Amino acid sequence: MQLPTLYIVPTPIGHLEDITQRALTVLRTVNLIVAEDTRYSGRLLKHFGIQNRFFALHDHNEARCVPILIKRLQSGSTLALVSNAGTPLMSDPGFQLVCACRAAGIPVVPLPGPCAAITALSAAGVPTDRFCFEGFLPAKRAERCHALQALVAEPRTLIFYESCHRLVECLQDIITVFGVERPVVLARELTKLWEQIYGAPAGQLLEWVQQDPWRQRGEIVLVVSGYPGDDQGLSPAVQRTLALSLQQLPLKQAAALTAAIHAVKKNAVYRYGLTLKQRLPAEEASALS
């Protein structure tokens, strides 16, 4: 008899043949499939001739439905969690369910499989030894710029998901905060018929995107090279503290606070802050003085 288990089942991000045999076996044999969109997942299962029952779990009902699913598991059921595409929980619902399962002592078994962020990173031609997955940036410009500003000193490769409707505005904000020369790779429609992977300095990439409306269509991943500038020998933690402090304080105060927090030399922090100021528009840089 199989023990109650929650399986985390990745599904293809485009090409249906990318699903694993193990994933198909789990989807056939569990008692219930927990899906972000039952209509979308239903088409996937129909393609593979799988008939099983669905339970809809999305951002709007997850808190309310998790106790129901935990009771099902505790009564002996096995569940498979799937998202519309890729690995569940990667900017998709399921976090509360997984946490509740682990708190209740219910086994959570992850299956390996497709993930748009990792797929894009593997082909981007940028450093892959250290990277940050940031998911979707905020939809509103002011909030998006604040989020990017907090990452301006991040030396690791950055990975973002972005809506095709906000791509141009997002690239414009990346240029504003990171500068026109920061290398960015755009990967869209990965594993699908119209797959494109194109990298260039941010300014050139924006021009390339604007040249053809088709380049703004589909599912989009942006891979941004980490901060390459003069870090004055400061650790990533110091750089991040300063970048965050600069959102609220003038440079001198932010440098003094950061130096006190991390017990480093204030002059080095201040000089690094000057390099950050140079990457901002004139009106924003003056506000940090």
C-alpha positions as CSV (number, residue, x, y, z in Angstrom):
1,M,0.0,0.0,0.0
2,Q,1.4,3.4,-1.0
3,L,1.9,5.9,1.8
4,P,0.1,9.3,1.6
5,T,2.5,11.5,-0.4
6,L,2.5,14.9,-2.2
7,Y,4.4,14.7,-5.5
8,I,5.8,17.8,-7.0
9,V,5.5,17.2,-10.8
10,P,7.1,19.5,-13.4
11,T,5.4,19.7,-16.7
12,P,6.7,20.9,-20.1
13,I,7.2,24.6,-20.7
14,G,6.4,24.1,-24.3
15,H,7.6,20.9,-26.0
16,L,5.4,18.1,-24.7
17,E,8.1,15.5,-25.2
18,D,10.1,17.1,-22.4
19,I,7.8,15.4,-19.8
20,T,9.5,12.5,-18.0
21,Q,8.3,9.0,-17.9
22,R,8.3,9.1,-14.1
23,A,6.0,12.2,-14.2
24,L,3.6,10.4,-16.5
25,T,3.5,7.4,-14.2
26,V,2.8,9.6,-11.1
27,L,0.1,11.5,-12.9
28,R,-1.6,8.2,-13.9
29,T,-1.4,6.6,-10.4
30,V,-2.1,9.3,-7.8
31,N,-5.5,9.7,-6.4
32,L,-5.8,13.3,-7.2
33,I,-4.0,15.9,-9.4
34,V,-3.8,19.4,-7.8
35,A,-3.5,21.9,-10.7
36,E,-3.1,25.6,-11.1
37,D,-5.6,25.6,-14.0
38,T,-7.5,22.4,-14.5
39,R,-8.4,23.3,-18.1
40,Y,-4.7,23.8,-19.1
41,S,-3.5,20.6,-17.3
42,G,-6.5,18.7,-18.7
43,R,-5.2,19.3,-22.2
44,L,-1.8,18.0,-21.2
45,L,-3.2,14.8,-19.7
46,K,-5.5,14.3,-22.7
47,H,-2.5,14.4,-25.0
48,F,-0.9,11.5,-23.1
49,G,-4.2,9.6,-22.7
50,I,-4.3,10.0,-18.9
51,Q,-7.6,10.1,-17.1
52,N,-7.6,11.3,-13.5
53,R,-9.4,13.6,-11.2
54,F,-8.4,17.3,-10.7
55,F,-8.5,19.8,-7.9
56,A,-7.9,23.5,-8.7
57,L,-5.4,25.3,-6.5
58,H,-4.4,28.8,-7.4
59,D,-3.3,32.1,-5.7
60,H,-6.9,33.1,-4.9
61,N,-7.9,29.9,-3.1
62,E,-4.7,28.3,-1.8
63,A,-5.1,29.4,1.8
64,R,-8.7,28.2,2.0
65,C,-8.1,24.9,0.2
66,V,-4.8,23.7,1.8
67,P,-6.6,22.3,4.9
68,I,-9.0,20.3,2.6
69,L,-6.0,18.8,0.8
70,I,-4.2,18.0,4.0
71,K,-7.2,16.0,5.2
72,R,-7.3,14.1,2.0
73,L,-3.6,13.2,2.4
74,Q,-4.1,12.2,6.1
75,S,-6.9,9.9,5.1
76,G,-4.5,8.0,2.8
77,S,-4.6,9.8,-0.6
78,T,-1.7,10.5,-2.9
79,L,-1.6,13.9,-4.6
80,A,0.4,15.3,-7.5
81,L,0.9,19.1,-7.7
82,V,1.4,20.6,-11.1
83,S,1.5,24.1,-12.5
84,N,0.5,25.3,-15.9
85,A,4.1,24.9,-17.1
86,G,7.5,24.1,-15.6
87,T,8.3,23.3,-11.9
88,P,5.6,24.1,-9.4
89,L,6.3,26.8,-6.8
90,M,8.7,28.6,-9.2
91,S,6.5,31.8,-9.3
92,D,3.5,29.5,-9.2
93,P,1.1,28.4,-6.4
94,G,1.9,25.6,-4.0
95,F,4.1,27.0,-1.3
96,Q,1.5,26.9,1.4
97,L,0.5,23.4,0.5
98,V,4.1,22.1,0.7
99,C,4.7,23.9,4.0
100,A,1.6,22.4,5.5
101,C,2.6,18.9,4.3
102,R,6.0,19.2,5.9
103,A,4.5,20.6,9.1
104,A,2.1,17.6,9.2
105,G,4.8,15.1,8.6
106,I,3.4,14.2,5.1
107,P,6.2,13.2,2.7
108,V,6.8,15.6,-0.2
109,V,8.5,14.0,-3.1
110,P,10.0,16.3,-5.8
111,L,10.4,15.1,-9.4
112,P,13.1,16.7,-11.6
113,G,12.0,18.3,-14.8
114,P,11.5,21.5,-16.9
115,C,12.1,25.0,-15.5
116,A,12.2,28.0,-17.7
117,A,14.7,29.9,-15.5
118,I,17.3,27.1,-15.6
119,T,16.7,26.4,-19.3
120,A,17.3,30.0,-20.1
121,L,20.4,30.2,-17.9
122,S,22.0,27.2,-19.4
123,A,22.0,28.8,-22.9
124,A,22.6,32.4,-22.0
125,G,26.3,32.4,-22.0
126,V,26.7,34.2,-18.7
127,P,28.2,33.0,-15.4
128,T,26.2,30.1,-14.0
129,D,28.2,29.3,-10.9
130,R,26.2,31.8,-8.8
131,F,22.8,33.2,-9.7
132,C,19.6,34.7,-8.2
133,F,16.1,33.8,-9.4
134,E,13.9,36.9,-8.8
135,G,10.7,35.7,-10.5
136,F,8.4,38.5,-11.7
137,L,9.3,42.1,-11.1
138,P,6.5,44.4,-9.8
139,A,4.1,45.6,-12.4
140,K,4.2,49.2,-11.5
141,R,7.2,51.2,-12.6
142,A,8.1,52.9,-9.3
143,E,8.0,49.6,-7.4
144,R,9.9,47.9,-10.2
145,C,12.7,50.5,-10.1
146,H,13.0,50.1,-6.3
147,A,13.3,46.3,-6.7
148,L,16.0,46.7,-9.4
149,Q,17.8,49.3,-7.3
150,A,18.1,46.8,-4.4
151,L,19.9,44.5,-6.9
152,V,22.1,47.0,-8.6
153,A,25.2,45.9,-6.7
154,E,24.4,42.2,-6.9
155,P,27.4,40.4,-8.4
156,R,25.5,37.2,-9.2
157,T,23.6,36.6,-12.4
158,L,20.0,37.6,-12.1
159,I,17.0,35.8,-13.6
160,F,13.6,37.4,-14.1
161,Y,10.3,36.3,-15.6
162,E,8.5,39.1,-17.4
163,S,5.1,39.6,-19.1
164,C,5.3,40.3,-22.8
165,H,3.1,43.3,-22.2
166,R,5.7,44.9,-19.9
167,L,8.9,43.8,-21.6
168,V,9.8,47.2,-23.2
169,E,9.1,49.1,-19.9
170,C,11.1,46.5,-17.9
171,L,14.1,46.9,-20.2
172,Q,13.8,50.6,-20.0
173,D,14.0,50.4,-16.2
174,I,16.9,48.0,-16.3
175,I,18.7,50.5,-18.4
176,T,17.8,53.3,-16.0
177,V,19.1,51.4,-12.9
178,F,21.8,49.1,-14.3
179,G,23.0,51.2,-17.3
180,V,22.9,50.7,-21.0
181,E,26.0,48.5,-21.1
182,R,24.8,45.8,-18.7
183,P,24.6,42.5,-20.6
184,V,21.1,41.0,-20.8
185,V,19.9,37.9,-22.5
186,L,16.3,37.6,-23.6
187,A,14.9,34.0,-23.9
188,R,11.4,33.7,-25.2
189,E,9.1,30.8,-26.1
190,L,11.7,28.3,-24.8
191,T,11.3,24.8,-26.3
192,K,8.5,26.1,-28.6
193,L,8.4,26.6,-32.4
194,W,9.3,30.3,-32.2
195,E,12.0,30.0,-29.6
196,Q,14.5,32.9,-29.5
197,I,17.5,33.5,-27.4
198,Y,19.3,36.9,-27.9
199,G,21.8,38.6,-25.8
200,A,23.3,42.2,-26.0
201,P,24.0,45.2,-23.8
202,A,20.7,46.4,-22.3
203,G,20.5,49.4,-24.6
204,Q,21.0,47.4,-27.8
205,L,18.6,44.7,-26.6
206,L,15.9,47.2,-26.1
207,E,16.4,48.5,-29.7
208,W,16.4,44.9,-31.0
209,V,13.1,44.2,-29.2
210,Q,11.5,47.4,-30.5
211,Q,12.4,46.6,-34.1
212,D,9.9,43.8,-34.4
213,P,6.7,43.4,-32.4
214,W,7.0,39.6,-32.6
215,R,10.1,39.8,-30.4
216,Q,7.8,41.0,-27.6
217,R,5.4,38.0,-27.7
218,G,5.2,34.9,-25.7
219,E,6.7,33.6,-22.4
220,I,9.8,35.6,-21.5
221,V,12.9,35.1,-19.3
222,L,15.5,37.8,-18.8
223,V,19.0,36.8,-17.7
224,V,21.0,39.8,-16.5
225,S,24.7,39.7,-15.8
226,G,25.8,40.6,-12.3
227,Y,27.3,43.9,-11.3
228,P,30.8,44.0,-12.7
229,G,32.0,47.4,-11.3
230,D,34.6,48.4,-8.8
231,D,33.4,46.8,-5.6
232,Q,36.3,48.3,-3.5
233,G,36.8,44.8,-2.1
234,L,33.5,44.9,-0.3
235,S,31.5,41.7,0.2
236,P,28.1,41.2,-1.5
237,A,26.4,41.6,1.8
238,V,27.9,45.1,2.3
239,Q,27.1,46.0,-1.3
240,R,23.5,45.0,-0.9
241,T,23.1,46.9,2.4
242,L,24.4,50.0,0.8
243,A,22.1,49.7,-2.2
244,L,19.1,49.3,0.1
245,S,20.2,52.1,2.3
246,L,20.5,54.5,-0.6
247,Q,16.8,54.1,-1.3
248,Q,16.1,56.1,1.9
249,L,19.3,58.0,2.8
250,P,21.8,60.4,1.3
251,L,25.1,58.7,0.3
252,K,27.1,59.9,3.3
253,Q,24.6,58.7,5.8
254,A,24.0,55.4,3.9
255,A,27.8,54.8,3.7
256,A,28.2,55.5,7.4
257,L,25.3,53.2,8.4
258,T,26.5,50.4,6.1
259,A,30.1,50.7,7.5
260,A,28.9,50.5,11.1
261,I,26.6,47.5,10.4
262,H,29.4,45.5,8.7
263,A,32.4,46.9,10.6
264,V,34.2,48.0,7.4
265,K,35.9,51.2,6.3
266,K,33.5,54.0,5.6
267,N,35.7,55.5,2.9
268,A,35.6,52.2,0.9
269,V,31.8,52.1,1.2
270,Y,31.5,55.7,0.2
271,R,33.7,55.3,-2.9
272,Y,31.7,52.3,-3.9
273,G,28.5,54.4,-3.4
274,L,29.9,56.9,-5.9
275,T,30.1,54.2,-8.6
276,L,26.5,53.4,-7.9
277,K,25.5,57.0,-8.3
278,Q,27.2,57.2,-11.7
279,R,24.8,54.5,-13.0
280,L,21.7,56.5,-12.1
281,P,20.0,59.3,-14.0
282,A,21.1,62.7,-12.9
283,E,18.0,63.6,-11.0
284,E,18.1,60.4,-9.0
285,A,21.8,60.6,-8.4
286,S,21.5,64.1,-7.0
287,A,18.9,62.9,-4.5
288,L,21.5,60.5,-3.0
289,S,24.2,63.2,-2.5
